[in-house]
Amino acid sequence: MKPLHRHLVNTSRKVLCTAALAASLTTAAVVTNPSTADAGESEPTPDSPQATDRGDARLDLPGEVADPQVPAGQVAPEGASGIPATALDAYHRAEVSVAAALPGCKLPWQLLAGIGRVESVHASGYGLKADGYTEKPIRGPRLDGNGFAEVRDTDKGEFDADAVYDRAVGPMQFIPSTWATWGADGNGDAKRDPNNIYDAALGAGLYLCAGDRDLSVAAKLDAAVLSYNNSREYVNTVLGYMRQYQTGGVGEVPNPPAGNYPTETPGTQPGYQPPAKNTPKPTPTPTPTPTPTPTPTPEKPKPTAPHLNGLSVLGGPGLTAEVGAAFAEVPRVKVVLSDGKPAAGQKVVFAVEGDTTGGTAFPKAPTDSLVAVADAEGIASAPGLTAGPKDGTFTLRVSATDTTGRLTASFEGKVTPKPVADRLARPDGAQPLEAVAGTGIKDITVLATAAGKAVEGTETFAELVVKGADGMWVPVDPATAKSPYFKDEAGKKTFRLPLLKSGADGKIVLPELFTDADLPAGTYSLRLTTPQKVTLILDIKITAPVTPAPTPAK
């Protein structure tokens, strides 16, 4: 049995029971990145170099590295599979990017995760870093025809460090000749490197979607995976892991460090170089007398279709809003084509990244991504962005993708704390709080301000108080108090109200204050206090009912 198949048998035992070739996939669509190839025109087949028996580059990893457990208390279903954080992010980004560039493909990120699990265990053991690269290179066996297919060098050793034969490289195990066609920039660093998991995941997604494939169709899904590695065992194992990630849940785990683990297949050690061959010197031959040749007529270059060529931010690159508030400025960008015309109809993705605000998001989910379509002027906008529940920063990454590449821009966002009221007062012109015993006082309004400006959302606790023997204000005793009062939800007397919030105009409107007919005339006190201990004492003047003069007897 060949080394690849031997290892697949070992890994298949855990997941083959869940594998189903008749696949019905559903995916969410948003976006962030793509490639050099026109995925809709060229469809790889099971006889492509990528589909050859490429061996297995994976290290023989201990269980805790190969199948990490999701930490207790983390938001993930019980028994969920763990995937290193950077790998999981790369698969999600690739799904989003492909969905924008090729929406008919319906590529699920779990399929990419299945391939990444089989090909390199998500780059575990190689020292996966946050930028997507690994500390140790990931290289498969030499494809020299000795136990594997023969694939002569196509990259002059640029990616696989072998200038004689090709090797599959990187977390998704791309053959260099395949990467030359399908290489992608998945992280917006202007590089296309199969050794970077962001680039590799996006390239794999575009490759699987080639030829206008719809991966929600079982036969198309089957053909796509076979074109990646022409092995039924491989297909079953990849789809088994895909199903496991879809049904059993996935949790993010820390990127594991590089380890000194033994390799499973001879010739797969990173950095392996074949011995130099002694090449005999060629025998010089006499130079023939040149004969004139007719000058060929140059062919006219074929016109190329316009492609994405520019993405620019309109307005300022900064976004600021208070905690929980909508951003006043709507993020807008303009996309143009290589012929200078607006890229009307182009899908543009706005994605919140590096968020420390606890959830700055767009409406309808809420979600941290939004796909917008450029109008006739090439302008795309992202309305509805709302600040998270705490102050902090984030980056709003904007990307536009077609089959020739990806363009990115960004807005730097800041969420500031809500201003805290430093003063409570009655509005200007407010009438004194006065009532005749037995009647109530309505529309008691207080204004919360900070530096003279109204503050929304200020919480205030209201209670009736009296001065104690030490001259300090203390709450009235509910059991003995003779005082104005409020009513609770059940209609019973209460001398305290829970926190009331100021509106957008900074106003706090208290419910009706009641008095009994036998309440002694005098001045009573109502105290309002914020959590920051800003206090206001309101005087309430109560007068005795007017007793009508008796009518003299006739």
FILUM-669033 format. One record per residue (C-alpha): residue number from 0; x, y, z. Coordinates in steps of 0.1 Angstrom, whole numbers, plus 5000, padded with zeros to 4 digits. Last residue first. Layout:
N
(pt NUM,(X,Y,Z))
...
END
This chain:
554
(pt 553,(4197,5819,5576))
(pt 552,(4226,5798,5587))
(pt 551,(4260,5811,5577))
(pt 550,(4278,5789,5551))
(pt 549,(4309,5774,5566))
(pt 548,(4342,5786,5551))
(pt 547,(4357,5761,5527))
(pt 546,(4387,5743,5540))
(pt 545,(4417,5748,5517))
(pt 544,(4438,5717,5515))
(pt 543,(4471,5719,5533))
(pt 542,(4502,5728,5512))
(pt 541,(4530,5705,5501))
(pt 540,(4562,5719,5488))
(pt 539,(4586,5694,5472))
(pt 538,(4623,5704,5473))
(pt 537,(4645,5684,5448))
(pt 536,(4680,5672,5459))
(pt 535,(4703,5664,5430))
(pt 534,(4732,5640,5432))
(pt 533,(4761,5628,5410))
(pt 532,(4773,5597,5428))
(pt 531,(4788,5580,5396))
(pt 530,(4759,5555,5398))
(pt 529,(4736,5585,5395))
(pt 528,(4716,5599,5424))
(pt 527,(4682,5617,5426))
(pt 526,(4669,5628,5460))
(pt 525,(4634,5639,5467))
(pt 524,(4628,5662,5498))
(pt 523,(4597,5673,5516))
(pt 522,(4586,5709,5525))
(pt 521,(4556,5714,5546))
(pt 520,(4519,5707,5550))
(pt 519,(4511,5675,5569))
(pt 518,(4498,5647,5547))
(pt 517,(4462,5640,5556))
(pt 516,(4450,5641,5520))
(pt 515,(4476,5616,5510))
(pt 514,(4503,5626,5484))
(pt 513,(4513,5611,5451))
(pt 512,(4544,5617,5428))
(pt 511,(4536,5608,5392))
(pt 510,(4563,5591,5372))
(pt 509,(4597,5607,5368))
(pt 508,(4609,5621,5334))
(pt 507,(4646,5620,5329))
(pt 506,(4658,5643,5301))
(pt 505,(4692,5641,5284))
(pt 504,(4677,5648,5250))
(pt 503,(4685,5613,5238))
(pt 502,(4666,5600,5268))
(pt 501,(4678,5598,5304))
(pt 500,(4675,5564,5321))
(pt 499,(4656,5556,5353))
(pt 498,(4672,5533,5379))
(pt 497,(4647,5518,5404))
(pt 496,(4623,5541,5423))
(pt 495,(4621,5545,5460))
(pt 494,(4594,5557,5484))
(pt 493,(4569,5530,5474))
(pt 492,(4532,5528,5479))
(pt 491,(4513,5500,5462))
(pt 490,(4498,5501,5427))
(pt 489,(4512,5467,5417))
(pt 488,(4537,5482,5393))
(pt 487,(4550,5505,5421))
(pt 486,(4534,5537,5432))
(pt 485,(4554,5568,5441))
(pt 484,(4553,5586,5475))
(pt 483,(4549,5620,5492))
(pt 482,(4558,5617,5529))
(pt 481,(4547,5605,5563))
(pt 480,(4572,5577,5568))
(pt 479,(4567,5551,5595))
(pt 478,(4572,5517,5578))
(pt 477,(4589,5531,5547))
(pt 476,(4616,5548,5568))
(pt 475,(4627,5578,5547))
(pt 474,(4661,5575,5530))
(pt 473,(4690,5594,5547))
(pt 472,(4704,5628,5540))
(pt 471,(4732,5638,5563))
(pt 470,(4727,5665,5590))
(pt 469,(4741,5643,5618))
(pt 468,(4706,5638,5633))
(pt 467,(4693,5627,5599))
(pt 466,(4680,5648,5571))
(pt 465,(4651,5633,5552))
(pt 464,(4649,5614,5519))
(pt 463,(4624,5603,5493))
(pt 462,(4641,5582,5466))
(pt 461,(4652,5583,5430))
(pt 460,(4680,5563,5413))
(pt 459,(4693,5577,5381))
(pt 458,(4708,5561,5350))
(pt 457,(4723,5584,5324))
(pt 456,(4714,5569,5290))
(pt 455,(4717,5600,5269))
(pt 454,(4738,5630,5280))
(pt 453,(4727,5666,5272))
(pt 452,(4756,5690,5268))
(pt 451,(4768,5716,5294))
(pt 450,(4801,5699,5301))
(pt 449,(4781,5667,5308))
(pt 448,(4743,5670,5312))
(pt 447,(4714,5651,5328))
(pt 446,(4681,5671,5328))
(pt 445,(4654,5664,5354))
(pt 444,(4616,5664,5347))
(pt 443,(4588,5659,5372))
(pt 442,(4559,5656,5348))
(pt 441,(4531,5650,5373))
(pt 440,(4526,5661,5409))
(pt 439,(4497,5645,5428))
(pt 438,(4468,5656,5450))
(pt 437,(4457,5647,5485))
(pt 436,(4478,5674,5501))
(pt 435,(4480,5704,5478))
(pt 434,(4509,5703,5454))
(pt 433,(4542,5721,5446))
(pt 432,(4573,5712,5426))
(pt 431,(4584,5746,5414))
(pt 430,(4579,5752,5376))
(pt 429,(4606,5745,5352))
(pt 428,(4619,5775,5332))
(pt 427,(4653,5760,5326))
(pt 426,(4653,5723,5330))
(pt 425,(4657,5710,5365))
(pt 424,(4693,5699,5372))
(pt 423,(4716,5669,5373))
(pt 422,(4753,5675,5366))
(pt 421,(4784,5655,5357))
(pt 420,(4767,5631,5333))
(pt 419,(4791,5605,5320))
(pt 418,(4800,5607,5283))
(pt 417,(4794,5574,5265))
(pt 416,(4827,5556,5261))
(pt 415,(4844,5559,5226))
(pt 414,(4844,5534,5198))
(pt 413,(4872,5538,5173))
(pt 412,(4874,5526,5138))
(pt 411,(4903,5525,5113))
(pt 410,(4889,5522,5078))
(pt 409,(4906,5499,5053))
(pt 408,(4915,5491,5017))
(pt 407,(4918,5459,4997))
(pt 406,(4921,5448,4962))
(pt 405,(4920,5411,4952))
(pt 404,(4931,5393,4920))
(pt 403,(4925,5383,4885))
(pt 402,(4894,5362,4891))
(pt 401,(4876,5391,4908))
(pt 400,(4877,5404,4943))
(pt 399,(4869,5436,4961))
(pt 398,(4879,5441,4997))
(pt 397,(4872,5465,5026))
(pt 396,(4886,5459,5060))
(pt 395,(4869,5478,5089))
(pt 394,(4895,5478,5115))
(pt 393,(4886,5479,5152))
(pt 392,(4891,5499,5183))
(pt 391,(4879,5501,5219))
(pt 390,(4850,5513,5241))
(pt 389,(4824,5488,5251))
(pt 388,(4790,5476,5239))
(pt 387,(4800,5476,5202))
(pt 386,(4794,5504,5177))
(pt 385,(4768,5501,5150))
(pt 384,(4774,5499,5113))
(pt 383,(4741,5505,5096))
(pt 382,(4751,5515,5061))
(pt 381,(4780,5500,5041))
(pt 380,(4785,5518,5009))
(pt 379,(4797,5509,4974))
(pt 378,(4805,5534,4947))
(pt 377,(4814,5523,4912))
(pt 376,(4794,5552,4896))
(pt 375,(4767,5528,4884))
(pt 374,(4764,5514,4919))
(pt 373,(4788,5490,4936))
(pt 372,(4772,5461,4954))
(pt 371,(4776,5456,4991))
(pt 370,(4785,5425,5011))
(pt 369,(4785,5430,5049))
(pt 368,(4806,5414,5075))
(pt 367,(4807,5415,5113))
(pt 366,(4772,5402,5117))
(pt 365,(4742,5410,5139))
(pt 364,(4723,5390,5126))
(pt 363,(4705,5417,5106))
(pt 362,(4724,5449,5114))
(pt 361,(4761,5455,5109))
(pt 360,(4786,5450,5137))
(pt 359,(4808,5463,5164))
(pt 358,(4808,5434,5189))
(pt 357,(4828,5435,5221))
(pt 356,(4847,5467,5213))
(pt 355,(4881,5450,5208))
(pt 354,(4876,5442,5171))
(pt 353,(4906,5431,5152))
(pt 352,(4885,5428,5120))
(pt 351,(4851,5441,5109))
(pt 350,(4844,5431,5073))
(pt 349,(4831,5453,5044))
(pt 348,(4830,5432,5012))
(pt 347,(4825,5447,4978))
(pt 346,(4806,5430,4950))
(pt 345,(4811,5448,4916))
(pt 344,(4778,5458,4899))
(pt 343,(4794,5489,4884))
(pt 342,(4832,5488,4883))
(pt 341,(4835,5525,4873))
(pt 340,(4855,5530,4841))
(pt 339,(4892,5536,4840))
(pt 338,(4900,5508,4815))
(pt 337,(4916,5487,4843))
(pt 336,(4883,5489,4862))
(pt 335,(4873,5511,4891))
(pt 334,(4860,5506,4927))
(pt 333,(4849,5534,4949))
(pt 332,(4845,5532,4987))
(pt 331,(4820,5543,5013))
(pt 330,(4818,5539,5051))
(pt 329,(4786,5557,5063))
(pt 328,(4796,5584,5088))
(pt 327,(4772,5588,5117))
(pt 326,(4782,5555,5132))
(pt 325,(4753,5540,5151))
(pt 324,(4755,5541,5188))
(pt 323,(4762,5513,5213))
(pt 322,(4793,5528,5227))
(pt 321,(4800,5562,5211))
(pt 320,(4810,5565,5175))
(pt 319,(4841,5571,5154))
(pt 318,(4852,5560,5119))
(pt 317,(4885,5571,5103))
(pt 316,(4896,5567,5067))
(pt 315,(4880,5601,5059))
(pt 314,(4857,5605,5029))
(pt 313,(4858,5580,5000))
(pt 312,(4882,5551,5003))
(pt 311,(4898,5538,4971))
(pt 310,(4897,5505,4953))
(pt 309,(4914,5504,4919))
(pt 308,(4922,5480,4890))
(pt 307,(4895,5454,4888))
(pt 306,(4895,5438,4854))
(pt 305,(4887,5450,4818))
(pt 304,(4886,5422,4793))
(pt 303,(4918,5417,4773))
(pt 302,(4922,5428,4737))
(pt 301,(4941,5402,4717))
(pt 300,(4976,5413,4708))
(pt 299,(4982,5419,4671))
(pt 298,(5004,5393,4657))
(pt 297,(5039,5403,4647))
(pt 296,(5048,5397,4610))
(pt 295,(5078,5374,4610))
(pt 294,(5110,5387,4596))
(pt 293,(5122,5364,4568))
(pt 292,(5153,5344,4576))
(pt 291,(5188,5352,4564))
(pt 290,(5212,5323,4567))
(pt 289,(5237,5321,4595))
(pt 288,(5269,5301,4588))
(pt 287,(5270,5272,4612))
(pt 286,(5289,5274,4645))
(pt 285,(5310,5243,4649))
(pt 284,(5300,5220,4678))
(pt 283,(5314,5220,4713))
(pt 282,(5311,5187,4732))
(pt 281,(5289,5191,4762))
(pt 280,(5305,5188,4796))
(pt 279,(5293,5157,4815))
(pt 278,(5267,5164,4842))
(pt 277,(5276,5150,4876))
(pt 276,(5243,5150,4895))
(pt 275,(5238,5171,4927))
(pt 274,(5223,5151,4955))
(pt 273,(5186,5158,4961))
(pt 272,(5178,5186,4987))
(pt 271,(5156,5179,5017))
(pt 270,(5147,5212,5035))
(pt 269,(5118,5198,5054))
(pt 268,(5121,5160,5058))
(pt 267,(5097,5143,5034))
(pt 266,(5121,5118,5019))
(pt 265,(5109,5088,5037))
(pt 264,(5072,5090,5049))
(pt 263,(5061,5092,5085))
(pt 262,(5082,5121,5098))
(pt 261,(5095,5120,5133))
(pt 260,(5083,5149,5156))
(pt 259,(5105,5177,5167))
(pt 258,(5077,5202,5174))
(pt 257,(5065,5235,5162))
(pt 256,(5041,5253,5185))
(pt 255,(5003,5247,5185))
(pt 254,(4981,5277,5173))
(pt 253,(4956,5282,5201))
(pt 252,(4922,5265,5199))
(pt 251,(4891,5276,5181))
(pt 250,(4861,5253,5185))
(pt 249,(4842,5234,5158))
(pt 248,(4809,5217,5158))
(pt 247,(4798,5181,5155))
(pt 246,(4776,5185,5125))
(pt 245,(4795,5207,5101))
(pt 244,(4831,5199,5113))
(pt 243,(4824,5162,5113))
(pt 242,(4808,5164,5079))
(pt 241,(4839,5180,5065))
(pt 240,(4861,5155,5083))
(pt 239,(4842,5127,5066))
(pt 238,(4842,5145,5033))
(pt 237,(4880,5147,5034))
(pt 236,(4883,5110,5044))
(pt 235,(4859,5098,5017))
(pt 234,(4876,5118,4990))
(pt 233,(4910,5106,5000))
(pt 232,(4899,5069,5001))
(pt 231,(4884,5074,4966))
(pt 230,(4918,5087,4954))
(pt 229,(4925,5112,4926))
(pt 228,(4937,5140,4949))
(pt 227,(4925,5176,4942))
(pt 226,(4906,5167,4911))
(pt 225,(4890,5139,4931))
(pt 224,(4878,5166,4956))
(pt 223,(4862,5187,4928))
(pt 222,(4847,5156,4911))
(pt 221,(4829,5145,4943))
(pt 220,(4816,5180,4950))
(pt 219,(4803,5182,4914))
(pt 218,(4786,5148,4917))
(pt 217,(4770,5158,4951))
(pt 216,(4756,5191,4938))
(pt 215,(4760,5217,4966))
(pt 214,(4795,5222,4952))
(pt 213,(4782,5241,4922))
(pt 212,(4811,5241,4898))
(pt 211,(4816,5270,4874))
(pt 210,(4846,5254,4858))
(pt 209,(4868,5259,4889))
(pt 208,(4852,5259,4924))
(pt 207,(4877,5234,4939))
(pt 206,(4906,5255,4925))
(pt 205,(4892,5287,4938))
(pt 204,(4888,5272,4973))
(pt 203,(4923,5257,4972))
(pt 202,(4938,5290,4963))
(pt 201,(4919,5307,4991))
(pt 200,(4931,5281,5016))
(pt 199,(4967,5283,5003))
(pt 198,(4969,5321,5005))
(pt 197,(4956,5322,5041))
(pt 196,(4977,5291,5050))
(pt 195,(5009,5307,5038))
(pt 194,(5033,5281,5023))
(pt 193,(5014,5283,4990))
(pt 192,(5027,5319,4987))
(pt 191,(5009,5345,4966))
(pt 190,(5021,5379,4979))
(pt 189,(5005,5413,4979))
(pt 188,(4999,5412,5017))
(pt 187,(4961,5410,5013))
(pt 186,(4957,5379,5034))
(pt 185,(4944,5354,5009))
(pt 184,(4966,5363,4980))
(pt 183,(4960,5335,4955))
(pt 182,(4979,5309,4934))
(pt 181,(4957,5290,4911))
(pt 180,(4977,5288,4879))
(pt 179,(5013,5288,4892))
(pt 178,(5000,5270,4923))
(pt 177,(4991,5240,4901))
(pt 176,(5026,5239,4887))
(pt 175,(5040,5242,4923))
(pt 174,(5020,5212,4935))
(pt 173,(4998,5224,4963))
(pt 172,(4998,5206,4997))
(pt 171,(4971,5225,5016))
(pt 170,(4994,5235,5045))
(pt 169,(5023,5242,5022))
(pt 168,(5041,5223,4994))
(pt 167,(5036,5193,4971))
(pt 166,(5070,5184,4957))
(pt 165,(5083,5189,4922))
(pt 164,(5114,5172,4908))
(pt 163,(5148,5185,4898))
(pt 162,(5151,5220,4913))
(pt 161,(5139,5210,4948))
(pt 160,(5135,5236,4975))
(pt 159,(5097,5232,4973))
(pt 158,(5086,5268,4968))
(pt 157,(5113,5284,4946))
(pt 156,(5129,5250,4936))
(pt 155,(5131,5260,4899))
(pt 154,(5092,5262,4899))
(pt 153,(5083,5235,4874))
(pt 152,(5104,5205,4885))
(pt 151,(5094,5172,4869))
(pt 150,(5064,5154,4882))
(pt 149,(5067,5116,4884))
(pt 148,(5038,5099,4902))
(pt 147,(5047,5083,4935))
(pt 146,(5065,5051,4947))
(pt 145,(5097,5062,4929))
(pt 144,(5082,5083,4901))
(pt 143,(5102,5113,4912))
(pt 142,(5075,5132,4930))
(pt 141,(5098,5141,4958))
(pt 140,(5078,5136,4991))
(pt 139,(5057,5164,5006))
(pt 138,(5069,5197,5019))
(pt 137,(5057,5217,5048))
(pt 136,(5083,5243,5058))
(pt 135,(5090,5248,5095))
(pt 134,(5082,5280,5114))
(pt 133,(5049,5282,5096))
(pt 132,(5032,5312,5078))
(pt 131,(4997,5323,5083))
(pt 130,(5004,5357,5099))
(pt 129,(4994,5343,5133))
(pt 128,(5020,5316,5132))
(pt 127,(5017,5279,5126))
(pt 126,(5047,5261,5141))
(pt 125,(5050,5230,5119))
(pt 124,(5034,5206,5144))
(pt 123,(4999,5217,5133))
(pt 122,(4997,5230,5097))
(pt 121,(4959,5223,5098))
(pt 120,(4966,5186,5102))
(pt 119,(4988,5188,5071))
(pt 118,(4969,5173,5041))
(pt 117,(4940,5155,5058))
(pt 116,(4931,5183,5081))
(pt 115,(4936,5210,5055))
(pt 114,(4914,5191,5031))
(pt 113,(4886,5188,5057))
(pt 112,(4891,5224,5067))
(pt 111,(4886,5235,5031))
(pt 110,(4854,5215,5030))
(pt 109,(4843,5230,5064))
(pt 108,(4847,5265,5048))
(pt 107,(4817,5257,5027))
(pt 106,(4819,5265,4989))
(pt 105,(4785,5274,4974))
(pt 104,(4800,5276,4939))
(pt 103,(4774,5300,4924))
(pt 102,(4787,5329,4944))
(pt 101,(4821,5329,4926))
(pt 100,(4840,5361,4935))
(pt 99,(4819,5370,4966))
(pt 98,(4814,5334,4978))
(pt 97,(4851,5327,4971))
(pt 96,(4861,5355,4994))
(pt 95,(4838,5345,5022))
(pt 94,(4848,5308,5021))
(pt 93,(4885,5318,5020))
(pt 92,(4881,5341,5050))
(pt 91,(4865,5313,5070))
(pt 90,(4892,5288,5061))
(pt 89,(4920,5312,5070))
(pt 88,(4904,5321,5103))
(pt 87,(4902,5284,5112))
(pt 86,(4938,5280,5103))
(pt 85,(4949,5310,5124))
(pt 84,(4929,5298,5154))
(pt 83,(4941,5262,5154))
(pt 82,(4911,5238,5149))
(pt 81,(4895,5219,5178))
(pt 80,(4867,5195,5172))
(pt 79,(4835,5199,5192))
(pt 78,(4827,5173,5218))
(pt 77,(4803,5196,5237))
(pt 76,(4794,5225,5214))
(pt 75,(4816,5256,5214))
(pt 74,(4818,5288,5233))
(pt 73,(4848,5281,5255))
(pt 72,(4841,5270,5290))
(pt 71,(4864,5240,5289))
(pt 70,(4891,5244,5263))
(pt 69,(4884,5227,5229))
(pt 68,(4904,5195,5227))
(pt 67,(4932,5192,5201))
(pt 66,(4931,5163,5177))
(pt 65,(4965,5161,5159))
(pt 64,(4983,5181,5187))
(pt 63,(4968,5163,5217))
(pt 62,(4970,5130,5198))
(pt 61,(5008,5131,5192))
(pt 60,(5018,5140,5156))
(pt 59,(5034,5118,5130))
(pt 58,(5042,5147,5107))
(pt 57,(5021,5152,5077))
(pt 56,(5036,5154,5042))
(pt 55,(5017,5125,5027))
(pt 54,(5022,5111,4992))
(pt 53,(5014,5130,4961))
(pt 52,(4994,5104,4942))
(pt 51,(4984,5127,4913))
(pt 50,(4954,5150,4915))
(pt 49,(4974,5182,4915))
(pt 48,(4991,5172,4883))
(pt 47,(4957,5171,4865))
(pt 46,(4943,5136,4856))
(pt 45,(4914,5139,4881))
(pt 44,(4902,5170,4863))
(pt 43,(4909,5207,4868))
(pt 42,(4882,5230,4853))
(pt 41,(4894,5262,4836))
(pt 40,(4869,5289,4826))
(pt 39,(4850,5300,4857))
(pt 38,(4881,5300,4879))
(pt 37,(4898,5326,4859))
(pt 36,(4932,5322,4875))
(pt 35,(4954,5347,4892))
(pt 34,(4937,5347,4925))
(pt 33,(4914,5358,4954))
(pt 32,(4901,5379,4992))
(pt 31,(4875,5390,5019))
(pt 30,(4839,5380,5015))
(pt 29,(4802,5373,5026))
(pt 28,(4781,5343,5019))
(pt 27,(4768,5317,5044))
(pt 26,(4770,5282,5032))
(pt 25,(4747,5252,5027))
(pt 24,(4759,5219,5013))
(pt 23,(4741,5188,5002))
(pt 22,(4766,5160,4998))
(pt 21,(4760,5126,4984))
(pt 20,(4794,5113,4991))
(pt 19,(4786,5107,5028))
(pt 18,(4814,5104,5053))
(pt 17,(4803,5101,5090))
(pt 16,(4814,5066,5095))
(pt 15,(4846,5073,5076))
(pt 14,(4856,5098,5104))
(pt 13,(4877,5081,5131))
(pt 12,(4888,5052,5110))
(pt 11,(4899,5074,5081))
(pt 10,(4930,5087,5099))
(pt 9,(4947,5053,5099))
(pt 8,(4935,5044,5064))
(pt 7,(4946,5078,5052))
(pt 6,(4981,5071,5065))
(pt 5,(4984,5038,5045))
(pt 4,(4968,5054,5014))
(pt 3,(4994,5082,5014))
(pt 2,(5023,5058,5020))
(pt 1,(5013,5034,4991))
(pt 0,(5000,5000,5000))
END
